[in-house]
Amino acid sequence: MADLPIILTCADYARVMPLAAGDVKPEGISLTLVHGSGGSWEMRAEMLRRALQDPKVHGGEASMAGHLRRIDQGDRSHVALPVFPLRNFTARDLYVRKDGAIRAAADLNGKRIGMYDWVASGSIWYRHFLRFIGVRPERLEWWIGDIDTPRPQTHVYNLPDGVRRPPAGRSLSEMLIAGELDAIYSPARPQRYDPAKGPIVRLFSDIRTIERDYFRQTGCFPPQHLVILRRDVWERDKWIARSLTDAFVRCNDQFAAAQRNFPYVSPWLDAELEETEAVMGRDFHPYGFEKNRDVVDVFCRQAYELGIVSRLITVDEYFAEYLAS
């Protein structure tokens, strides 16, 4: 019997390249991994859109928060796999004005913060990190909008009462530089960011120290995206959920081994990997259900506490179809 053809979309993360190149193959599946190029944020957004909306593909990379909200709304049109191509610590994404009054975490309390999205996975983890540094998100004045330029909308939602949008034509970066905001949270570096000259700088110049502390105390290396399948595709051949997950795990392992055995992507990658593994363990970017149960539970609880979803969704419910495969 011929292998089952499956097409998935994904951003062009180096971590998935063994699958994209065909060096790793899912058992019983002829996989085509349609990926972005050039590390483009716009291309990544297009891959996310196609995973959900393009009938020519069978799934792909998607927002963890988006999947959580669909479950909350009774929409089981897609099936989640415990594969997390995008993880990111969040201290690095908190920016302030170089000549502003915000110098330390405590200075943020009660202030005005701009953020790229209210319900996105990253924004949920942002508020988890704020609590870690002693800042209560509910006591901040929130502004939600574009950091520099208009971007494709990947989440459709209404802002809660009291959460504001910038005036038409104004970006959050402009408002920060003008003193109308005290900080902004952005996954992409603002265009006016410069670590030495400003006018926009990171609040935490030493992101490694605080992000390591965050990991040690919370156990979280925040997953933000996962891989989904269309439900109709999964229902016809439920075994593909396990086959694809296993292939992504092998792909992940192969990528990690290549970085250790041939660490020449950057001059100090060897030392960087040793330092990272000393803090986070050898499998610091894990795939699979059990290895991620606790961190996904934190994510689901945080989303519920923020009011992003109307009820607490358990990890087993989140991955119900995968567990039934």
C-alpha positions as a printed NumPy array, in Angstrom:
array([[  0.   ,   0.   ,   0.   ],
       [  1.292,   3.436,  -0.926],
       [  2.108,   5.904,   1.81 ],
       [ -0.675,   8.326,   2.699],
       [  0.022,  11.835,   1.324],
       [ -0.157,  14.541,   3.992],
       [  0.606,  18.246,   3.512],
       [  1.396,  20.446,   6.526],
       [  2.479,  24.079,   6.781],
       [  5.113,  25.489,   9.103],
       [  7.447,  28.44 ,   9.483],
       [ 11.033,  27.844,   8.411],
       [ 12.426,  26.863,  11.812],
       [ 15.772,  25.11 ,  11.558],
       [ 14.404,  22.573,  14.025],
       [ 11.929,  21.148,  11.455],
       [ 14.319,  21.019,   8.516],
       [ 15.145,  17.273,   8.804],
       [ 11.463,  16.608,   8.101],
       [ 11.199,  19.262,   5.406],
       [ 14.262,  17.867,   3.638],
       [ 13.054,  14.284,   3.878],
       [ 15.881,  13.11 ,   6.139],
       [ 13.201,  11.979,   8.611],
       [ 10.079,  10.265,   7.259],
       [  6.833,   9.474,   9.11 ],
       [  5.901,   5.795,   8.998],
       [  3.169,   5.171,   6.429],
       [  3.007,   8.818,   5.388],
       [  4.363,  10.741,   2.421],
       [  4.789,  14.109,   4.104],
       [  5.117,  17.449,   2.349],
       [  6.084,  20.206,   4.762],
       [  5.267,  23.551,   3.149],
       [  7.405,  26.085,   4.982],
       [  8.045,  29.801,   4.993],
       [ 11.277,  31.396,   3.87 ],
       [ 13.697,  34.048,   4.994],
       [ 12.54 ,  34.069,   8.603],
       [  9.714,  36.382,   7.547],
       [  7.025,  37.263,  10.103],
       [  4.565,  37.829,   7.271],
       [  5.352,  34.426,   5.8  ],
       [  4.937,  32.81 ,   9.204],
       [  1.492,  34.415,   9.539],
       [  0.622,  33.038,   6.095],
       [  1.643,  29.51 ,   7.158],
       [ -0.574,  29.799,  10.254],
       [ -3.492,  31.016,   8.139],
       [ -3.125,  28.221,   5.609],
       [ -2.989,  25.523,   8.302],
       [ -6.522,  26.509,   9.307],
       [ -8.081,  27.806,   6.103],
       [ -6.386,  26.315,   3.037],
       [ -8.344,  23.233,   1.853],
       [ -5.29 ,  22.082,  -0.097],
       [ -3.354,  21.308,   3.108],
       [ -4.191,  18.956,   5.965],
       [ -3.037,  21.132,   8.855],
       [  0.216,  22.519,  10.187],
       [  1.589,  25.024,  12.658],
       [ -1.056,  26.842,  14.683],
       [ -1.524,  29.002,  17.745],
       [ -1.917,  27.137,  21.042],
       [ -4.295,  29.855,  22.234],
       [ -6.326,  29.659,  19.044],
       [ -6.827,  25.917,  19.526],
       [ -7.755,  26.441,  23.18 ],
       [-10.371,  29.032,  22.245],
       [-11.854,  26.765,  19.574],
       [-12.312,  24.001,  22.151],
       [-13.927,  26.499,  24.513],
       [-16.355,  27.441,  21.749],
       [-17.223,  23.808,  20.998],
       [-15.239,  23.755,  17.759],
       [-13.374,  20.432,  17.39 ],
       [-12.645,  20.923,  13.684],
       [ -8.928,  20.416,  14.287],
       [ -6.873,  17.926,  16.261],
       [ -3.834,  18.959,  18.328],
       [ -0.569,  17.046,  18.255],
       [  1.93 ,  17.441,  21.151],
       [  4.499,  18.971,  18.811],
       [  5.709,  22.483,  19.626],
       [  7.854,  24.037,  16.882],
       [  7.855,  27.467,  18.562],
       [  8.868,  28.07 ,  22.162],
       [ 10.157,  31.335,  23.529],
       [ 11.058,  32.968,  26.814],
       [  9.418,  36.351,  27.194],
       [ 11.645,  38.699,  29.216],
       [ 13.368,  39.604,  25.936],
       [ 10.102,  40.884,  24.463],
       [  9.538,  43.64 ,  27.046],
       [ 10.699,  47.031,  25.728],
       [ 10.865,  50.506,  27.261],
       [ 11.969,  53.981,  26.252],
       [ 15.699,  54.497,  26.8  ],
       [ 15.171,  57.882,  28.46 ],
       [ 11.964,  56.849,  30.236],
       [ 11.185,  56.329,  33.883],
       [ 10.918,  52.514,  33.736],
       [ 14.215,  51.097,  34.985],
       [ 13.158,  47.964,  36.868],
       [ 10.259,  45.534,  36.99 ],
       [  8.678,  47.254,  39.993],
       [  8.403,  50.487,  37.992],
       [  5.823,  48.831,  35.717],
       [  3.125,  48.54 ,  38.379],
       [  0.086,  50.582,  37.419],
       [  1.648,  51.78 ,  34.17 ],
       [  0.565,  51.827,  30.488],
       [  1.709,  48.848,  28.431],
       [  1.181,  48.225,  24.719],
       [  0.934,  44.657,  23.421],
       [  0.58 ,  43.145,  19.947],
       [ -2.442,  40.972,  20.754],
       [ -4.786,  40.289,  23.676],
       [ -5.516,  36.57 ,  23.182],
       [ -2.42 ,  35.233,  21.375],
       [ -0.355,  32.48 ,  22.98 ],
       [  2.589,  34.809,  23.492],
       [  0.451,  37.419,  25.226],
       [ -0.819,  34.778,  27.663],
       [  2.755,  33.835,  28.551],
       [  3.671,  37.541,  28.797],
       [  1.202,  37.994,  31.626],
       [  2.442,  34.802,  33.294],
       [  5.935,  36.329,  33.264],
       [  4.667,  39.65 ,  34.634],
       [  3.266,  37.826,  37.658],
       [  6.642,  36.129,  38.072],
       [  8.393,  39.521,  38.327],
       [  5.8  ,  40.867,  40.745],
       [  3.664,  42.902,  38.342],
       [ -0.11 ,  42.328,  38.423],
       [ -1.498,  42.42 ,  34.854],
       [ -4.966,  43.429,  36.04 ],
       [ -3.548,  46.658,  37.472],
       [ -1.961,  47.767,  34.209],
       [ -3.471,  50.009,  31.547],
       [ -3.387,  47.906,  28.379],
       [ -3.217,  49.096,  24.765],
       [ -3.474,  46.532,  21.947],
       [ -2.297,  47.344,  18.428],
       [  0.436,  47.11 ,  15.803],
       [  3.984,  47.495,  17.058],
       [  5.316,  49.313,  13.973],
       [  3.257,  48.562,  10.881],
       [ -0.12 ,  46.899,  10.235],
       [  0.063,  43.104,  10.353],
       [ -2.27 ,  40.313,   9.26 ],
       [ -4.958,  39.512,  11.817],
       [ -4.545,  35.963,  13.132],
       [ -7.086,  36.131,  15.98 ],
       [-10.616,  37.512,  15.819],
       [-11.936,  38.761,  19.174],
       [-13.397,  41.698,  21.07 ],
       [-11.29 ,  43.566,  23.577],
       [-12.483,  43.535,  27.199],
       [-13.786,  46.721,  28.75 ],
       [-10.951,  49.037,  29.697],
       [ -8.472,  47.641,  27.155],
       [ -7.757,  50.229,  24.489],
       [ -6.565,  50.51 ,  20.913],
       [ -4.275,  53.261,  19.576],
       [ -5.781,  56.062,  17.501],
       [ -6.005,  55.293,  13.776],
       [ -2.597,  55.395,  12.143],
       [ -0.613,  55.301,  15.403],
       [  1.726,  52.439,  16.249],
       [  2.597,  51.291,  19.75 ],
       [  6.268,  52.096,  19.109],
       [  5.36 ,  55.69 ,  18.24 ],
       [  3.304,  55.975,  21.409],
       [  6.172,  54.576,  23.502],
       [  8.704,  57.02 ,  22.049],
       [  6.26 ,  59.902,  22.552],
       [  5.803,  59.006,  26.226],
       [  2.163,  57.929,  25.774],
       [  3.061,  54.38 ,  26.813],
       [  5.559,  53.212,  29.411],
       [  6.456,  49.852,  27.847],
       [  5.527,  47.563,  24.971],
       [  5.488,  43.792,  24.665],
       [  6.414,  42.516,  21.198],
       [  7.627,  39.148,  19.842],
       [  9.337,  40.934,  16.96 ],
       [ 11.964,  43.553,  17.777],
       [ 10.556,  47.062,  17.273],
       [ 12.117,  48.85 ,  14.314],
       [ 13.461,  51.634,  16.552],
       [ 15.089,  49.19 ,  18.977],
       [ 18.813,  49.661,  19.558],
       [ 20.419,  48.131,  22.671],
       [ 22.956,  50.933,  22.987],
       [ 21.481,  54.061,  21.419],
       [ 17.731,  53.55 ,  21.721],
       [ 15.249,  55.193,  21.576],
       [ 13.751,  51.765,  22.398],
       [ 15.667,  49.3  ,  24.567],
       [ 14.887,  46.119,  26.483],
       [ 13.843,  46.513,  30.104],
       [ 16.117,  43.592,  30.979],
       [ 19.514,  44.024,  29.385],
       [ 20.616,  40.675,  30.847],
       [ 17.793,  38.476,  29.598],
       [ 19.607,  35.203,  30.259],
       [ 19.741,  35.628,  34.022],
       [ 16.07 ,  36.428,  34.521],
       [ 14.851,  33.889,  31.978],
       [ 16.917,  31.179,  33.655],
       [ 15.44 ,  32.155,  37.012],
       [ 11.968,  32.01 ,  35.471],
       [ 12.633,  28.493,  34.188],
       [ 14.124,  27.283,  37.477],
       [ 11.15 ,  28.558,  39.466],
       [  8.268,  27.766,  37.081],
       [  9.609,  24.861,  35.018],
       [  8.262,  26.603,  31.908],
       [  9.997,  27.06 ,  28.579],
       [  6.833,  28.537,  27.064],
       [  5.398,  26.662,  24.067],
       [  3.39 ,  28.995,  21.861],
       [  2.619,  27.064,  18.678],
       [  1.769,  23.437,  18.035],
       [  0.871,  21.255,  15.063],
       [ -2.772,  20.581,  14.198],
       [ -4.604,  18.287,  11.773],
       [ -8.005,  18.765,  10.166],
       [-10.451,  16.545,  12.015],
       [-11.832,  14.933,   8.869],
       [ -8.304,  13.874,   7.874],
       [ -7.646,  12.436,  11.345],
       [-10.979,  10.592,  11.518],
       [-10.248,   8.718,   8.281],
       [ -6.829,   7.552,   9.515],
       [ -6.44 ,   8.111,  13.241],
       [ -3.052,   6.421,  13.335],
       [ -1.505,   9.422,  11.537],
       [ -1.579,  11.472,  14.757],
       [  0.899,   9.109,  16.423],
       [  2.955,   8.598,  13.258],
       [  3.382,  12.328,  12.669],
       [  4.164,  13.027,  16.32 ],
       [  6.784,  10.288,  16.357],
       [  8.341,  11.716,  13.191],
       [  8.502,  15.221,  14.682],
       [ 10.13 ,  13.763,  17.807],
       [ 12.775,  12.011,  15.691],
       [ 13.237,  15.195,  13.663],
       [ 13.72 ,  17.18 ,  16.86 ],
       [ 16.241,  14.667,  18.17 ],
       [ 18.155,  14.673,  14.894],
       [ 18.331,  18.462,  14.857],
       [ 19.562,  18.563,  18.472],
       [ 22.213,  15.936,  17.77 ],
       [ 23.448,  17.886,  14.733],
       [ 23.882,  21.036,  16.81 ],
       [ 25.91 ,  19.159,  19.422],
       [ 28.029,  17.199,  16.938],
       [ 28.583,  20.025,  14.464],
       [ 28.208,  23.256,  16.498],
       [ 29.285,  25.801,  13.917],
       [ 26.148,  27.905,  13.404],
       [ 27.681,  30.588,  15.637],
       [ 31.172,  30.998,  17.154],
       [ 30.121,  30.027,  20.696],
       [ 27.243,  27.633,  20.04 ],
       [ 29.104,  24.78 ,  21.757],
       [ 29.407,  26.758,  24.992],
       [ 25.853,  28.046,  24.661],
       [ 24.468,  24.505,  24.407],
       [ 26.484,  23.375,  27.428],
       [ 25.194,  26.294,  29.495],
       [ 21.602,  25.741,  28.38 ],
       [ 21.684,  22.024,  29.133],
       [ 23.195,  22.691,  32.569],
       [ 20.091,  24.717,  33.443],
       [ 17.323,  23.066,  31.427],
       [ 18.545,  19.546,  30.755],
       [ 19.564,  17.836,  27.546],
       [ 16.037,  17.747,  26.093],
       [ 15.301,  21.431,  26.639],
       [ 12.902,  21.769,  23.686],
       [ 10.788,  18.634,  24.2  ],
       [  8.017,  17.22 ,  22.036],
       [  5.5  ,  14.611,  23.149],
       [  2.531,  14.529,  25.515],
       [  3.921,  13.514,  28.899],
       [  7.002,  15.718,  28.681],
       [  4.761,  18.732,  28.113],
       [  1.797,  17.934,  30.335],
       [  2.79 ,  20.301,  33.147],
       [  3.654,  23.306,  30.978],
       [  0.473,  22.975,  28.896],
       [ -1.489,  22.789,  32.153],
       [  0.085,  26.084,  33.241],
       [ -0.885,  27.608,  29.891],
       [ -4.499,  26.405,  30.103],
       [ -4.868,  27.655,  33.678],
       [ -3.367,  31.028,  32.83 ],
       [ -5.723,  31.452,  29.857],
       [ -8.7  ,  30.658,  32.086],
       [ -7.589,  33.031,  34.853],
       [ -7.181,  35.82 ,  32.28 ],
       [-10.685,  35.257,  30.92 ],
       [ -9.404,  34.209,  27.485],
       [-11.559,  31.079,  27.797],
       [-14.754,  30.622,  29.808],
       [-13.751,  27.424,  31.594],
       [-10.677,  25.515,  32.622],
       [ -9.734,  23.12 ,  29.82 ],
       [ -7.575,  20.211,  30.955],
       [ -4.5  ,  18.969,  29.135],
       [ -6.252,  15.653,  28.447],
       [ -9.164,  17.5  ,  26.83 ],
       [ -6.798,  19.681,  24.829],
       [ -5.142,  16.583,  23.324],
       [ -8.209,  14.309,  23.502],
       [ -8.06 ,  13.13 ,  19.887],
       [ -4.33 ,  12.447,  20.008],
       [ -4.786,  10.387,  23.18 ],
       [ -7.589,   8.446,  21.461],
       [ -5.455,   7.646,  18.42 ]])
